[in-house]
Each structure stands twice: as structure tokens, then as C-alpha cells.
Amino acid sequence: MNLRTLFGFFSSDLAIDLGTANTLVYAKGRGIVVNEPSIVALDRNNKRVLAVGHAAKEMLGRTPADIVAVKPMKDGVIADFDVTEVMLKYFIKAAHSRNHLLSPRIVIGIPSEITQVEKRAVQESALRAKASEVYLVEQAIVAAIGAGMPITEACGNMIVDIGGGTTDIAVISLSGIVYSRSVRVAGNELDEAIIQYIKRKHNLLIGERTAEVIKIQIGSAAPLERPMTMEIKGRNLIEGVPKTVTISDEEIREALSDSIAILINAIKVALERTPPELSADIMDRGIVLTGGGALLKRFDKRLGAETGLPVFVAEDPLSSVVLGTSKMLTDLKLFRRICVQ
């Protein structure tokens, strides 16, 4: 099939960042048309879909016994095939203003270390969600494109994309990956670390949504210029009643320390395995951070201090993957070089 046929009608077609925490959909000519949590609320009795995206996230931890809020993506890959299909169908319809007749071609970003079986699961879910054709591209490369890095040049570019389920670390040169690694420590793992720490230290049980709010508001990778505190509500594990406690940024830093150490160590390993010529380029150009985890306070400063390299946060870290994936809808030459199949 020639490229003209392949991309001739890329007007209804979509670029998708199918994330563990959020799904973003880009429609050519219209920009990002969907940006919603990757969550589906189901009726346990008949598996009927009750809500998807923001509406389903509101239900997390607040549902009666017969309703369950499901996250169908885990560690960057599909954990629940049927629910992912339902979710994709919903987002594709939302992107096309509920037009049921369109069957778009879709380009999807995937983590660099997923298996062939996991790749097939992504493709089949999208095809069953009424896509006419599905193409896969590696998240690290498209995140670098979305962050505005010159990946087609003969020079080393280092990208660290910290998503919800995985952190993709890659060194890219001449539109190809020289080194890549996918670490299953990312935003969700940080939330879980906060939940476990508060349970141990304060005998307080909190939910995922509260943990995420704590991470965003007072979470940090290095000491802050001004100490911060936050009041949180949860259930006291000893008395079994609701309770409010005040926590500090120092406590949350301690809660996150192990996970952050794993991330920084993985980045150091990537630097050690990078060819010397490209290492010299990275010394000049620095490391670029994308994904929601890039917004963790002072992570860039901590990484810079531990590696001795300049570290930059992308202009729009949350949208880098979908913006890079969207370039595949127009840059056919680049698409040919980086398409996974």
C-alpha cells in the first residue's frame, strides 16, 4: 500500500496517547479534542458502562458495592481488554462528536519495552473500537518530538517520559533509539508510596485520589525553599472513624524517596550505556523531562544535581506524547522511520 493511499484521508484520523492515568486524543486540524482519565465505571451485575473518563474518576473510592470503577491500563499496557475497548470506543466517538459512521485510522504511542502480545492487544482493542487501521509508535520518540527535540539530527537527545504507569528513558539520534528502557515506576507508584507511608506513620487510610492531590500539592524530590503542610482526611485504622491529620512536605519526600531513587538510578544506567559521542551531545543539550511526573516539584533540580547535567522540563509535559504522535499524521517520511510495525 503506498503512503498516499495510507494517509490520503487523514482528516478524520486520530493520534492517541493511551496512558495508564489519562488518555489524550488529537484530531488533525482540531488539536487535542479529548483529555480524560483512563477510567471506566461499570455495573458489576450486568457489566453495563455507567461512566467513562472524568465522570468515572469522580466515582473512584465512592461507589456502592454493585458499581466498580476500573482502570483498564496498568503499567502502560492493557490489563483489561474488554474495558479498554469500551473506553477507546467512547473516546473515539467523543473525538468525532458522536459520529458513529467514521472509522478513523489511528496512531497510538506505546511504551518501549512492551511485548509482541501486548502490542497486539493495543492494536486489537483499537480495531474492535471501530478503527479502520492502527499504527504503533514508541512513546519515547514521540514524546521527544512533542517536546520539540531535534531527533532527526545526528546528535544525542535524551528524553525521560514519566507517565502514570511507566517511565520511558531513551537516547535518540537520527530518528532512531540508540538506548531505551521502560521502568515500571511512575506516577501511580508514587501515589501508592504515599498511601503506604501515611498508613504506616499516621495509621490513616487514604484513597488514590487523595494521594494524587498530596503528590501534586506538596510532593517533591528535593527540599523546598519554603516548607509546606497540608491537612488530609482519611479513616483511622485503629478507631475506624474519619480523622484529619496534618502532613509536611518533608514526610512526603521521605515517602517518595525510594521510588525517586529507582528512577534516578535508571537514568544514570542509561547515561552509562550511551556511546561516548552521544554522551558529549547530552552534556551540551541536557536531559528533557516529559509526562505528568516531570511536574513533581524539584525533580529536575535533584536529577541535575545527581547527574551533573542540565535538566529541562518540556513546555507542555502532559501533552508531549500526543503532540508528537500527531506529527505522524502529516510527516509521512518520519512516520515510516519510527512506526513500530
ABEGO torsion letter per residue (X at the ends): XBAAAAAAAAAABBBBBBBAABBBBBBBGAEBABBBBBBBBBBAAAGBBABBEAAAAAABGABBAABBBBBABBGGBBABAAAAAAAAAAAAAAAAGGBAABBBBBBBBBBAABBAAAAAAAAAAAAAAGBABBBBBBAAAAAAAAAGBBAABBBBBBBBBBBAABBBBBBBBGGBBABBBBBABBAAAAAAAAAAAAAAAAGBBBBAAAAAAAAAAABBABBBABBBBBBBBBBBAAAGBBBBBBBBAAAAAAAAAAAAAAAAAAAAAAAAABBAAAAAAAAAAEBBBBEAAAABBGAAAAAAAAAGBBBBBBABAAAAAAAAAAAAAABAAAAAAABAX
